[in-house]
Amino acid sequence: MHWLDVQQIAEALVDAHPTLEPSTISFPALKSLVLGLDGFHEEAGHPCNERILEAIQQAWIDERE
């Protein structure tokens, strides 16, 4: 799993942090949570940016609904 696996990351965040409210998490905190997921590895050429974090956050919100 890497930064472009938005849906897979969102699903993993729901499983790993079921009590967290994704809409209240800052992007730096979200990045840390993603980096801490089992199976997540940053890939060269696929850096994290605000757009990716927004997509992850929205997918996480959608997954919780």
ABEGO torsion letter per residue (X at the ends): XBAABAAAAAAAAAAABAABBAAABBAAAAAAAAAABBGBBBBBGBBBBAAAAAAAAAAAAAAAX
